[in-house]
């Protein structure tokens, strides 16, 4: 483990924890501006987290240990995901701990925990949100896997760092169904709710960094390149800012998607990912 790699790994984790709420605040601001509404403060997510951490936790009398531990597991999974996605450098000591396939499993585990926790208390609204969350995950994760398979074939590896290095040397709409997410966390309060909201921001940050690493990998420092690591920080901020604006733009120009249309949308994404994989196989066969 090199010193530059250790510093890059530490920077990646600290930057994810610090910038994830800022990215959420930026997307909320852009969405409000595009809708001609008064925008909330850019630092509003930080104020909300600070306020929630100061409050006491109120739990239902029939809440099990799963309900109590789910926020910590979800938050830990999102931090782990941010730690193994190359956002600043490909020299990450934690990267060998999980490849792209395991990364999808990390996201899936967090989804399972929040869905089970939503159904644990037994409220009808929480159970409905948990079931819808599992439905969306069942349809979205295969599409993500097919995209990863295609990029893995290009680099001949499932390592996230190797894929990014390979794509950098060669000349998905993220959406949250609001009532799904909010329905699952209605019974949480205090620091538990703060951890879940922070984890939600980390999820947006992780998916954004994953998309930037796969499709816009330029500017990410390679191994033993400390100067490149320093230069990657402002470039990451610029890319996240532009990406957050376009995310808010897409959410604004598109109407809220009904849950019954989600299978059509995600099924199309899966078929396009399969088509990309088949095209890659045909090109390799001809070569």
C-alpha positions, 0 to 999 in steps of 0.5 A: 500500500503506497502513501499516495494510495492511502491518502487518496483512499482517505480523501475519497471517504472524507470527500464523500461524507462531506460532499454528499449532502452538498450534492443533494442541496445543489440538485434541490436548488437547481430543481427549484430554479428550473421550476421558478420556485424559491430555492432552499439554501445550498447548505440546507441538508447540513442544517437538517442533519445537524437538527436531526442528530440533536433530537432524541430517537422515538421508536415504536413499541413493537420495533425489533432489533432489525429496525434499530440496526438498519440505519447503521447498516445502510449508512455503512454500506453507502460509505463502503460503496463510496470507498471502492468507487474511484472518484479521485484516484484509481489507487484505492487500497479498499478497491480489491475488497469488492469488484463491480459485481460485489458493488451491486450487491452492496447497493442491494444489501442496503436496499433489502435492509431498508425495505425489511425495516420499513415492514418491521413495524407493521404500518401499511404505508411502510409495508407498501413502500418497502414492497415498491422499493423491492420491485424497483430494485428487482428491475433496476439492478439487472440493468446495472449488472448488464452495463457493468458486464459490457464495461468489464468486457472492454477492460477484461476485468471486473475491478472498478479501478481497472475498468476506469483506467482502461476507459480513460485511455480510450479515444442511467437516469437516477430517480427516486420515487418520492413516496417510496423513499418517504414511506419507508422512513416514516417511523424513524426519528432522531439520529436514525433518520439522520443516518438514513438521510445521509445515506440517501445523499451518499447513494446519490453521490456514489451513483453519480461518481460511478457514472462519471467513472464509467463514462467520464473517467478523465481527470481521475488520478492513477497510481502514485500520482499525488499531483494528479490526486490534488487536481482531481478534486476541483475537476470532480466538483465541476463534474458533479455540479454539471451532472447535478444540474442535468439531473435536476433538468431531467427530473423537471422536464419529465412528469412524475413516473407512476409505479405501474410505468416503472417496469416499462422504463427499467425493462427498456433500460435492461434491453438497451444494456443487453443490446450493448453487450451483444454489440460488444460481443459481435465486434469482438467476434469480427476482430 
